[in-house]
Amino acid sequence: MREFMQRPGCLPEDHRKDLECLADVYWWHIHRRKVVLWLVNRFLSAHQGHRYLDVGCGPGATTHLIAEELSRSGLLDLDSPGSVAGMDVDPELKEPCEKYGVAFELVDLDQEDSLGGGDGFSLFTLLDVLEHLKNPQALLSGLRSKLAPGALGIVTVPAFEQLYSSWDVGLGHHRRYTMSGLVSILQQGGYEVLYSSYLYGFAFFPAYLVRRLGKRQKQPPLQGLEFPRVPSWMNILMGWICAAERKYLRWGRLPLGTSVVAAVRKKG
């Protein structure tokens, strides 16, 4: 198990700023968010009044964008107090979250008894969170007390230990997951898995080759943790490729990818 390079659970400042400023413009973020929204619309009961909890919400930009889309779909009433909430380990995230209208709760995601309960959320997301935790089962078990019966959840994690790199080390990732590995811990945590697939299938082999080349050349750890900047034409091109992948996911599942996504339902 890998060791953290910063205070456990707290994102490096440069990466945290990227999560906020790139959430609605960068191809990687847009693809993940649109896959989340597709799965929510597929599996969440079609009525307004749902309450949404983003676990490991970061600065709240992605939480806000998802909530806005759910509101436009008639699944969420943003005018209802407490309809959108986020939890994370870093107290510095409270201010940006509240700027986006996300009610922020400071918790220790590695401690089951720190999550509290009784909030009755019918929808939750865990977007690239479990890999940061020493004990992801504690979070999955503790989270159940905050959820309504039959609550829907969307979970994403980075895929394949073969892709583990200095990026993972810098972000404090303890592991990467296979699809079967993610499904297993979700089921053990008391959730029924409704759907699972890899994401960013087009990026797997380029990422694998880059990792292998980096190991052979013994490259030093990354000095910065910003998402790689790309020219606007490439961002558009990657967006088109992602859109094609989403169309494929409507009838098939990817055998490889750099991330895993799962839709789950709380049992009981």
C-alpha positions as CSV (number, residue, x, y, z in Angstrom):
1,M,0.0,0.0,0.0
2,R,1.4,3.4,-1.0
3,E,2.2,6.2,1.3
4,F,0.7,9.7,1.0
5,M,2.9,12.7,-0.1
6,Q,0.6,15.2,1.6
7,R,-1.8,15.4,4.5
8,P,-4.0,12.3,4.1
9,G,-7.2,13.0,2.2
10,C,-6.4,16.7,1.3
11,L,-5.8,17.4,-2.3
12,P,-2.7,19.4,-3.4
13,E,-3.6,23.0,-4.0
14,D,-2.8,23.0,-7.7
15,H,-5.0,19.9,-8.4
16,R,-7.8,21.3,-6.3
17,K,-7.8,24.6,-8.3
18,D,-7.9,22.5,-11.5
19,L,-10.9,20.6,-10.3
20,E,-12.7,23.9,-10.0
21,C,-11.6,25.8,-13.0
22,L,-11.7,22.9,-15.5
23,A,-14.9,21.3,-14.3
24,D,-17.1,22.6,-17.2
25,V,-14.5,22.9,-20.0
26,Y,-12.0,20.1,-19.9
27,W,-12.8,16.9,-21.9
28,W,-12.0,14.5,-19.1
29,H,-14.3,16.2,-16.6
30,I,-17.1,16.6,-19.0
31,H,-17.1,13.0,-20.1
32,R,-17.2,11.7,-16.5
33,R,-20.0,14.1,-15.6
34,K,-22.1,13.2,-18.6
35,V,-21.7,9.5,-17.9
36,V,-22.8,10.1,-14.3
37,L,-25.9,12.0,-15.5
38,W,-26.7,9.3,-18.0
39,L,-26.6,6.7,-15.3
40,V,-28.7,8.8,-12.9
41,N,-31.4,9.4,-15.5
42,R,-31.4,5.7,-16.3
43,F,-31.7,4.4,-12.8
44,L,-33.2,7.1,-10.6
45,S,-36.9,7.2,-10.1
46,A,-38.4,10.1,-12.2
47,H,-39.9,12.4,-9.6
48,Q,-38.7,15.7,-8.1
49,G,-37.7,15.9,-4.5
50,H,-34.6,13.8,-4.6
51,R,-31.7,14.9,-2.3
52,Y,-28.2,14.6,-3.6
53,L,-25.0,14.0,-1.6
54,D,-21.5,14.2,-3.2
55,V,-19.0,12.3,-1.0
56,G,-15.5,13.7,-1.5
57,C,-17.0,16.7,-3.2
58,G,-13.7,18.7,-3.5
59,P,-14.4,22.4,-4.2
60,G,-18.0,21.7,-5.3
61,A,-17.8,22.8,-8.9
62,T,-18.6,19.3,-10.3
63,T,-21.3,18.9,-7.6
64,H,-22.9,22.1,-8.7
65,L,-22.9,21.2,-12.4
66,I,-24.4,17.8,-11.7
67,A,-27.1,19.4,-9.5
68,E,-28.0,21.9,-12.1
69,E,-28.4,19.2,-14.8
70,L,-30.6,17.2,-12.4
71,S,-32.7,20.3,-11.7
72,R,-33.2,20.8,-15.5
73,S,-34.3,17.1,-15.7
74,G,-36.9,17.6,-13.0
75,L,-35.1,15.3,-10.5
76,L,-33.9,17.9,-8.0
77,D,-35.4,21.1,-6.6
78,L,-32.5,23.5,-6.0
79,D,-34.7,25.8,-4.1
80,S,-35.4,23.2,-1.4
81,P,-33.0,23.6,1.6
82,G,-30.5,20.8,1.9
83,S,-31.2,19.4,-1.5
84,V,-27.5,19.4,-2.4
85,A,-24.8,18.6,0.0
86,G,-21.1,17.6,0.0
87,M,-18.7,15.9,2.4
88,D,-14.9,16.1,2.4
89,V,-11.9,16.0,4.7
90,D,-10.4,19.4,4.0
91,P,-11.9,22.5,5.9
92,E,-10.6,24.8,3.1
93,L,-13.2,23.3,0.8
94,K,-16.1,24.8,2.8
95,E,-15.9,28.3,1.3
96,P,-15.8,27.2,-2.4
97,C,-18.6,24.7,-1.8
98,E,-20.9,27.2,-0.2
99,K,-20.1,29.6,-3.1
100,Y,-21.7,26.9,-5.4
101,G,-24.7,26.4,-3.1
102,V,-23.4,23.1,-1.8
103,A,-24.0,22.5,1.9
104,F,-20.6,21.4,3.2
105,E,-19.9,18.9,5.9
106,L,-16.4,18.2,7.2
107,V,-15.8,14.5,7.9
108,D,-13.0,11.9,8.1
109,L,-13.9,9.6,5.2
110,D,-11.6,6.9,6.6
111,Q,-13.7,6.7,9.8
112,E,-17.1,4.9,9.6
113,D,-18.5,6.6,12.7
114,S,-17.6,10.1,11.6
115,L,-20.3,10.3,8.9
116,G,-23.3,10.7,11.1
117,G,-26.7,9.7,9.7
118,G,-30.3,10.3,9.2
119,D,-30.2,12.7,6.2
120,G,-32.2,10.4,3.8
121,F,-30.3,11.2,0.6
122,S,-31.8,9.3,-2.4
123,L,-28.8,10.0,-4.6
124,F,-25.0,10.0,-3.9
125,T,-21.8,10.2,-5.9
126,L,-18.3,8.9,-5.1
127,L,-16.2,10.3,-7.9
128,D,-12.6,9.3,-7.7
129,V,-12.6,9.0,-3.9
130,L,-12.2,5.4,-2.8
131,E,-8.6,5.2,-4.1
132,H,-7.6,7.9,-1.5
133,L,-8.8,5.8,1.4
134,K,-6.9,3.3,3.5
135,N,-10.2,1.6,4.4
136,P,-12.8,2.2,1.7
137,Q,-15.1,-0.3,3.3
138,A,-15.5,1.9,6.3
139,L,-16.8,4.7,4.1
140,L,-19.1,2.5,2.2
141,S,-20.6,1.0,5.4
142,G,-20.8,4.3,7.2
143,L,-22.4,6.1,4.2
144,R,-25.5,3.7,4.4
145,S,-26.8,5.5,7.5
146,K,-27.1,8.8,5.5
147,L,-29.0,7.2,2.6
148,A,-32.7,6.6,2.1
149,P,-33.8,3.0,1.4
150,G,-33.0,2.1,-2.2
151,A,-30.8,5.2,-2.7
152,L,-28.9,5.3,-6.0
153,G,-25.1,5.9,-6.1
154,I,-22.6,6.5,-8.9
155,V,-19.0,5.5,-8.2
156,T,-15.8,6.1,-10.2
157,V,-12.2,5.1,-9.5
158,P,-9.0,5.0,-11.5
159,A,-8.4,1.6,-13.2
160,F,-5.6,-0.9,-13.3
161,E,-2.5,-1.1,-11.0
162,Q,-0.4,-1.3,-14.2
163,L,-1.2,2.4,-14.8
164,Y,-0.1,3.4,-11.3
165,S,2.3,6.4,-11.7
166,S,3.8,9.4,-10.0
167,W,0.5,11.1,-10.6
168,D,-1.2,8.6,-8.3
169,V,1.6,9.0,-5.7
170,G,1.3,12.8,-5.8
171,L,-2.5,12.6,-5.3
172,G,-2.3,10.2,-2.4
173,H,-3.8,7.2,-4.2
174,H,-3.5,3.9,-2.3
175,R,-4.6,1.8,-5.2
176,R,-6.2,1.5,-8.6
177,Y,-9.1,-0.9,-9.3
178,T,-10.2,-3.5,-11.8
179,M,-13.9,-3.5,-12.5
180,S,-14.4,-6.8,-10.7
181,G,-12.5,-5.5,-7.7
182,L,-14.7,-2.4,-7.5
183,V,-17.9,-4.5,-7.9
184,S,-16.7,-6.8,-5.1
185,I,-16.1,-4.0,-2.5
186,L,-19.4,-2.3,-3.4
187,Q,-21.3,-5.6,-2.9
188,Q,-19.5,-6.2,0.4
189,G,-20.5,-2.7,1.5
190,G,-24.2,-3.5,1.2
191,Y,-24.9,-2.2,-2.3
192,E,-26.4,-3.9,-5.4
193,V,-24.4,-3.2,-8.5
194,L,-26.8,-2.2,-11.3
195,Y,-24.1,-1.4,-13.9
196,S,-20.4,-1.3,-14.3
197,S,-17.9,-0.6,-17.1
198,Y,-14.5,0.9,-17.8
199,L,-14.2,4.5,-19.0
200,Y,-11.7,6.3,-21.3
201,G,-11.1,3.0,-23.2
202,F,-9.3,5.0,-25.9
203,A,-6.7,6.2,-23.4
204,F,-5.7,2.9,-21.9
205,F,-2.9,1.8,-24.3
206,P,-1.4,5.3,-24.6
207,A,-1.4,5.6,-20.8
208,Y,0.1,2.2,-20.4
209,L,2.9,2.9,-22.9
210,V,3.7,6.3,-21.2
211,R,3.9,4.5,-17.8
212,R,6.1,1.8,-19.1
213,L,8.4,4.3,-20.8
214,G,8.6,6.4,-17.7
215,K,9.6,3.4,-15.6
216,R,12.3,2.4,-18.0
217,Q,13.8,5.9,-18.0
218,K,13.3,6.2,-14.2
219,Q,11.6,9.5,-14.5
220,P,11.4,11.6,-11.3
221,P,8.0,12.2,-9.6
222,L,5.8,14.9,-11.0
223,Q,6.6,18.4,-9.8
224,G,3.0,19.6,-10.5
225,L,-0.4,18.0,-10.4
226,E,-2.3,20.1,-12.8
227,F,-4.3,18.3,-15.6
228,P,-2.2,18.5,-18.8
229,R,-3.2,21.5,-20.8
230,V,-4.2,20.9,-24.4
231,P,-5.0,23.3,-27.3
232,S,-8.6,24.1,-27.9
233,W,-8.8,21.9,-31.0
234,M,-7.5,18.9,-29.2
235,N,-9.9,19.5,-26.3
236,I,-12.7,19.5,-28.9
237,L,-11.4,16.4,-30.6
238,M,-11.2,14.5,-27.3
239,G,-14.7,15.6,-26.5
240,W,-15.9,14.0,-29.8
241,I,-14.1,10.8,-28.9
242,C,-15.7,10.8,-25.5
243,A,-19.1,11.4,-27.0
244,A,-18.6,8.3,-29.3
245,E,-17.6,6.3,-26.2
246,R,-20.8,7.4,-24.4
247,K,-22.9,6.2,-27.4
248,Y,-21.2,2.8,-27.2
249,L,-21.8,2.5,-23.5
250,R,-25.5,2.7,-24.1
251,W,-25.4,-0.8,-25.5
252,G,-22.0,-2.3,-24.5
253,R,-19.3,-2.2,-21.9
254,L,-15.7,-1.5,-22.3
255,P,-13.1,-4.2,-21.5
256,L,-10.4,-1.7,-20.7
257,G,-10.0,1.9,-19.6
258,T,-8.2,4.3,-17.3
259,S,-11.3,4.5,-15.0
260,V,-14.1,2.3,-13.7
261,V,-17.7,3.5,-13.2
262,A,-20.5,1.7,-11.4
263,A,-24.1,2.5,-10.6
264,V,-25.3,1.0,-7.3
265,R,-28.4,0.8,-5.2
266,K,-28.4,0.6,-1.4
267,K,-29.8,-2.7,-0.2
268,G,-32.4,-2.6,2.6
